Amino acid sequence: MPKPIVCLSLALCQFAEVFRPCFTRRQWKYFVIVLLGLIECEDGERSAAC
């Protein structure tokens, strides 16, 4: 199983891992997707979706 993209940054991985016990495996997948989406919205140009 490949590592989630969130683990490519050590600091972000350490931050996210604190919350892992709060989620089931399926919920964790969606948490990571939402977290990465929020980061994209903050780093890139603002769009209507953000």
N, C-alpha and C positions, 0 to 999 in steps of 0.2 A: 504494500500500500504506500503510495507516494506521500511525502510530507505535505501538509497544507502550506500554501504560500506564506501564511503568517509566520512560519518558522524560518523563513529566509533572513529575517532580521532578528538578531539575538535579543535585543531589548524588547521588541514587540512580542516575541515568543514568550519571554519570561513574564511579561505583563499579562498576556492572554492565559497562560497556564495557571495563574492564580484562580481564574474563574472556571477552569475545566471541571472541577467536582460539582459545580452547580448545574451541569447540563448532562443529558443523555448523549450518546454518541451522535444521534441524528440532530439533536438540538445544537451540539457543538459545531457541526458542519455549517449550520445556518448562522450561528453566532459569528464564526470566522468570516463568512461571506458578507454579513452586515458590517462587521468591523472594517473589513477591507474597503467596502463601499463608502463608508464614512471617511476613511482616510483619503480615498480618491477624490471625494468631493471637497475636502479641505485643501488638498495639494494642487488640484487642477483648476481649470476654469469652472465657475459656478454654472450649473445648468438648471433647467426647470425641474429636473428630477431631484436635485439636491435642495 
